[in-house]
Amino acid sequence: MPDLRVGEAVGLLEISGAWLVDPVAGREGPGEVVVRDGILEAVTWLRGAAADGIGPNGILVVPGFLDLHVHLREPGNEDAETVASGLAAAAHGGFTTVCAMPNTTPAADEPGVLARVASAAAASGSPVELLAHGAVTVARAGERLAALGELADAGAVGFSDDGSPVKSAVLMRNALLYAGMLGLPIVEHAEDPTLTVGAEASEGLVATILGLKGWPAAAEVSAVERAIAILDSVRADAPGARLHLTHLSTAGALDAVRRAKAAGLPVTCDVTPHHLGFTDEWVAGSRRWAWEALDDAGAARDPWADGALVAHPYATSCRVNPPLRGATDAAACLAALIDGTADAVATDHAPHTAVDKETEFGLAANGISGVETAFGVLLAAVMAGKLPLARAVAALTVGPATVLGARQGRRGATRGLLEGAPADLVVVDAGAGWQVTRDALASRGKNTPLLGRDLPGRILFTVAQGRLAYSDADA
């Protein structure tokens, strides 16, 4: 590949002997791709002798990923992340489109804030597309609706008070009605705050032994059931109303979504890589994958009894909202992803400064810096035989694109590997790993419990709309 700078059009990129995954076409297998002058000129699927020896453990070529849920901290907390550093991190993770959440300072509750974010994205020079959710309520204070129509006109792709739930049932009902008329989803952070006051870790054995106040699953389940019930009540008046439940983490909440979908309700949801791959025992010092924390009968193992605790307890990099759950809930997240109950994987990338994280566990800011490690966590599940590769790729592409709807139609997530279109793809060496270190992360947020760990799947190139977004220095 020519020596290009980020943002420049790709002159010529030829990849042969690769494993292609195109979730739009519903196809995967050996193939070759050619990118010329930024256009995906040719996609050739190989058969017979030409395909011999090519498998999914080698070079992968997949459409560019779409993240429904990132926190870029600009404006207001640029020490933790800027739009530029966040887009660089996204490209390193294989994402060519990301959706910024509105809990900035000030909140993205009026068009001027969205304009500032868009201006920062343009100034970054990154070809990664930045979309944005607007706030549901003014200042995310839960008292009155923001000007949703004005935010939609300014380009908002959805509305959320993420970091907090929509405070009242009346506001949620009005928001669903109004957003439904605009054709945009309400993206709900499902939490009953009356049940989580002072909570520090998921309610259960780990929290009890560590002396941390428990965060009950009921806080999520009851909030999901409330939101679904309100959605059902407004369908007749707002046929376009849509509800998206973000970062679900419990079996009960996912079961509620499964039932709602079976009843025909327009509800979608996502799960995060850390709720799929980590468990609450990581707070105690375990670093085994969630699927390794279950015995052959599907019951959770005791990390104290089987020597799983290899790191210091109370690592604040493991403090997140919703909290890391037990192994059975993590397995429920994985099962929901496989059966389609969970439409997408969203990273909930939440970078923080050392000042906000390096403190007492219960006082630390919630969040994991995860946009760069997301695909590696999913690929670990694939390699363990727990998740089909095609489903992992779909959950990062067509799944989130479907959640956004018709407004998201320009990138690989909706086009797949389409010949003649601007190249929007990721090239991954699935057979090579990379070590998660502070220096390896482009994000300003280094708050991840994966620091020092090797992950599978080294991203070689990320090409966004025909332009280079990221290239590995050794590729």
ABEGO torsion letter per residue (X at the ends): XBBBBBGBBBABBBBBGBBBBBAAAGBBEBBBBBBBGGBBABBBBBBEAAABGBBAABBBBBBBBBBABBBAGOBGBAAABBAAAAAAAAAAAGBABBBBBABBOBBBABAAAAAAAAAAAAAAGBABBBBBBBBABBGGAGABBBBAAAAAAAGBAEBBABGBBBABAAAAAAAAAAAAAAGBBBBBBBBBAAAABGBABBBEAAAAAAGBBBBBAAAAAAAAAAAAAAAAAAAAABAABBBBBBGBABAAAAAAAAAAAAAGBBBBBBBBAAAAABBAAAAAGBABBAAAABBAAGBBBBAAAAGABABBBGBAAABBOBBBBBAAAAAAAAAAAAAGABABBBAGBBBBBAAAABBBAAABBBEBBAAAAAAAAAAAAAAAGABBAAAAAAAABAAAAAAAEAABAABAAAAEBBBGBBBBBBBBBAABBBBBBAAABABABABBAABGBBBBGBBABBBBGGBBABBBAAX
